[in-house]
């Protein structure tokens, strides 16, 4: 189904400090992410991640879409914008799917997530 929350992401300055803080606060199990620059967050229900180098970031909420390219085009048609995140690596895409950070036509942040095919 399209439109339901499918993933969340926490941006922090130092991912190791974030792992200790959120792991202790919520009892989360955090595993090293596929790129080695952050963590996958094992929670009951909504999966998540944490990345570093993003001090003071707000949490990102990603909404599921079946076709990321079509959804990105629609965001732009509706007056929103899409941030380019750099190269998508095949291992990450196979494991987690594809992601784009967006802003609506009023500047509010949200994300789009196309899960790996078959999931």
Buried (B, 14 or more C-beta within 10 A) or exposed (E): EEEEBBBBBBBBEEBEEBBEBBBEEEEBEBEEBBEEEBBBBEEEEEBBBBBBEBEEBEEBBBBBBEEBEEBBEEBEEEEBEBEEEEEBEEEBBEEBBBBBBBBEEEEEBBBBBBBEEEE
